[in-house]
Every structure is written in C-alpha cells, then in structure tokens.
Amino acid sequence: MLTHNIDYFKSKPDDLPQTTILLDNSYHPEKLTQALEKVYPEIVTKIQFELSAKPSKAEKAAKGQSGFVPVAARW
C-alpha cells in the first residue's frame, strides 16, 4: 500500500513544495519514512508527515464529549 502512488512522487518536480500527509496519532511517521525510503530514497525531499492534533481530555470534557471524538481535519 505504501508504494501504490510512488510513481506520482517520482515524477513530481523537485522545485514544488513538499506534499504534507496528515496522519492520526496511531501512525509513526519515522517508521513510514523508513519503509518508503527503501522503495524510493528521495521521497523525503518530496513529502512530509504531520500528526493531526488530538483533543485533550479537558478539551473533550469542556464540550461534553468523551472517548473517541472525530477530528474535523481527519474525517
């Protein structure tokens, strides 16, 4: 699955800004980067990972929420 769209990144010009890939907190960007570098070492010059903000218990409590709460940026 990691290599499904790798050709897009191989053909992406180096002068374009990096593509930001938004991840939720269950992913480990360093592990994804290592796996992708095995397939295409220059990938780190073309993408960057960003972890999505995770609401704190206090933030959820202030809104009367608990447990799993979807974050708008991810869903």
C-alpha positions in Angstrom: 0.0 0.0 0.0 2.9 2.4 0.7 4.0 2.1 -2.9 0.6 2.4 -4.6 1.2 6.1 -5.7 5.0 6.1 -5.6 5.2 7.0 -9.4 3.5 10.3 -8.7 6.2 11.3 -6.2 9.0 10.0 -8.5 7.7 12.3 -11.3 7.0 15.3 -9.0 9.5 18.1 -9.8 11.9 18.9 -7.0 11.1 22.6 -7.1 7.5 22.1 -6.0 6.7 22.3 -2.2 6.6 19.1 -0.2 3.3 17.2 -0.1 2.0 17.1 3.5 0.5 13.8 4.5 -1.8 14.2 7.6 -1.7 11.2 10.0 -3.6 10.4 13.1 -1.7 9.7 16.3 -1.8 5.9 15.8 0.8 6.2 13.0 4.5 6.5 13.4 6.0 8.9 10.8 9.6 7.7 11.3 8.5 4.1 10.5 6.6 5.1 7.4 9.6 7.2 6.3 12.0 4.3 6.7 9.7 2.0 4.8 9.2 4.5 1.9 13.0 5.2 1.7 13.6 1.5 1.0 11.5 1.9 -2.1 12.4 5.4 -3.1 15.2 7.1 -1.1 14.5 10.6 -2.4 10.9 10.5 -1.1 11.9 12.6 2.0 12.6 15.5 -0.3 9.1 15.4 -1.7 6.8 14.6 1.3 6.4 15.4 5.0 4.2 13.9 7.6 2.2 15.9 10.1 0.4 14.4 13.0 -3.2 15.6 13.4 -4.0 17.4 16.6 -5.5 15.1 19.2 -8.1 16.8 21.6 -7.1 16.5 25.3 -9.5 15.0 27.9 -10.0 18.6 29.2 -11.0 19.8 25.7 -13.4 16.9 25.2 -14.9 17.4 28.7 -15.4 21.1 28.0 -17.6 20.1 25.1 -19.4 17.3 27.0 -17.6 14.6 25.0 -15.7 11.5 26.0 -13.9 8.5 24.4 -13.4 8.6 20.6 -14.1 12.0 19.1 -13.7 12.5 15.3 -11.4 15.4 14.4 -12.6 17.5 11.5 -9.3 17.5 9.7 -9.2 13.8 9.6 -12.8 12.9 8.9 
